[in-house]
Amino acid sequence: MAAEGGLKLLGLTVSPFVIRVRMALQMKRVGYEYMEQDLFTKGELLLKSNPVHMKVPVLIHDGKSICESLAIVQYVDEVWAATGTSILPADPYDRAAARFWAAYADSKLLPAWVGIMWAATEEERAEKVGDTLAAIGQLEEAFGKCSNGKPFFAGDSVGYLDLVVGSQLLWFEVLRKMFGVVVIEACRAPFLAAWVKRFWETDTAKAVVPDVGTAAEYLKKLQSHRAGATVAQLLS
Ligand SMILES: N[C@@H](CCC(=O)N[C@@H](CS)C(=O)NCC(=O)O)C(=O)O
């Protein structure tokens, strides 16, 4: 895909927030210049483009910055509405439901599994595992309602909620590999377990998601820089 004039994405390969944006751009078949950021020493362009949060992803389009992954995915869907696959559902109720569950996935599921990685004690880790599984339980029910018996949250193909939850799956593999925690198991979440297999097989996931080793290496790097870091800086 040739890069659209002036379209740049500031990112971090293993970041779930960046992965979902790259998947959205891939679904739209939009080319862009990808600029990997060193979040240990943030560059001028990142600081200037996202002065409020100083985080990736940032999409720069026609010289304007768009920040926050969910806002970027929605922006990509609207600007390139005529190309590729639609990301947000067309029906207003379905769109509201997808946004509701996306917000849930980022505000409840994500901090819970991040907490597993940074727990100071086994008790704390067990508590975070419990929180993660509770959130997965909610999303299992949501899958039933949103998918209407179809293969993806969005129906026949990948959509908004698939990207938001799917962008976190890489880190579930890290949790399995490094902490022995299985986040999505067929016995507890059969819909989601089947969805995960389908999701990994999509061109969208294959084109964008790095291998688990890359994410595990990044986590080790973070662990060695961790002193004093907050949860918000987990993947920074
Ligand atoms: N809510 C933001 C979260 C973005 C975020 O936390 N990005 C991390 C990388 S995974 C980051 O840039 N961290 C740098 C920092 O916290 O200083 C979004 O959805 O884009």
The ligand as an SDF file (V2000), in Angstrom:
LIG
                    3D

 20 19  0  0  0  0  0  0  0  0999 V2000
   -5.9760    5.7280   26.0430 N   0  0  0  0  0  0  0  0  0  0  0  0
   -4.8310    5.7690   25.1710 C   0  0  0  0  0  0  0  0  0  0  0  0
   -3.7370    4.9170   25.7870 C   0  0  0  0  0  0  0  0  0  0  0  0
   -2.4310    5.0090   25.0050 C   0  0  0  0  0  0  0  0  0  0  0  0
   -1.2490    4.4800   25.8120 C   0  0  0  0  0  0  0  0  0  0  0  0
   -1.3360    4.2220   27.0360 O   0  0  0  0  0  0  0  0  0  0  0  0
   -0.1320    4.3210   25.1290 N   0  0  0  0  0  0  0  0  0  0  0  0
    1.0760    3.8970   25.8010 C   0  0  0  0  0  0  0  0  0  0  0  0
    1.7680    2.8150   24.9720 C   0  0  0  0  0  0  0  0  0  0  0  0
    0.8720    1.3260   25.0880 S   0  0  0  0  0  0  0  0  0  0  0  0
    2.0260    5.0770   25.8830 C   0  0  0  0  0  0  0  0  0  0  0  0
    2.2410    5.7880   24.9210 O   0  0  0  0  0  0  0  0  0  0  0  0
    2.6060    5.2740   27.0590 N   0  0  0  0  0  0  0  0  0  0  0  0
    3.5510    6.3310   27.2640 C   0  0  0  0  0  0  0  0  0  0  0  0
    3.4040    6.9560   28.6250 C   0  0  0  0  0  0  0  0  0  0  0  0
    2.5480    6.5140   29.4220 O   0  0  0  0  0  0  0  0  0  0  0  0
    4.1530    7.8750   28.9230 O   0  0  0  0  0  0  0  0  0  0  0  0
   -5.2410    5.2780   23.7870 C   0  0  0  0  0  0  0  0  0  0  0  0
   -6.2590    4.5850   23.6770 O   0  0  0  0  0  0  0  0  0  0  0  0
   -4.5730    5.6450   22.8000 O   0  0  0  0  0  0  0  0  0  0  0  0
  1  2  1  0
  2  3  1  0
  2 18  1  0
  3  4  1  0
  4  5  1  0
  5  6  2  0
  5  7  1  0
  7  8  1  0
  8  9  1  0
  8 11  1  0
  9 10  1  0
 11 12  2  0
 11 13  1  0
 13 14  1  0
 14 15  1  0
 15 16  2  0
 15 17  1  0
 18 19  2  0
 18 20  1  0
M  END
$$$$
